[in-house]
Amino acid sequence: MSFGAAARRAARVAASLLGWRPDDFWAATPEDLRNALGLDEVDAPADGSLLSQLMESFPDDR
């Protein structure tokens, strides 16, 4: 996805979910947007055990 496409998508999300106007969106940092959307907490990556469980639960049927 190009930067322009990603920016348009993010601006639409900010407008529809947060009520941000274009000036609000372009004045914000990516961190501001993440925090406003409640995405500020980062989950730990899946470890080998979780990955094995997921692969067993959702096989590729190969």
ABEGO torsion letter per residue (X at the ends): XBAAAAAAAAAAAAAAAAGBBAAAAAABBAAAAAAAAGAABBBBBBBAAAAAAAAAABBAGX
